[in-house]
Amino acid sequence: MQILVVDDDPLAAEMVGAVLQELGHHVLLAENAMEAISQLNEHPSIEMVISDMNMPLISGIDLFRELREQGNALPFILLTGDDPDKLRTIEPRLGACVLKDFHLDSTLPAAMTQARTATTTSE
């Protein structure tokens, strides 16, 4: 699967990308929400978006909302250093929200399944 990772921290983006590549996925990186939208327009083969929550100018949750307003229903995972449950309460349409920590190799695959399932059931 081709997955877009959006994170303003290059090291964090590479860490997420490495987990995804280890799982056999192809990864594209974007440093911010505007670049993410551009990547989505350039690469219609992208099947999922994984975004950091706290980014300058446009947050991950605002990127999610913008994509939904544009009619883009791709599975979306929000990565956060904050309480994931609180963010899911704020935006219940999120496919998944995961704590951005050193356990991503185990939590991210489960979140990907959850996000795909949430997208399929909301269509």
Order of alpha helices (4+ residues) and beta strands (2+ residues): beta-alpha-beta-alpha-beta-alpha-beta-alpha-beta-alpha
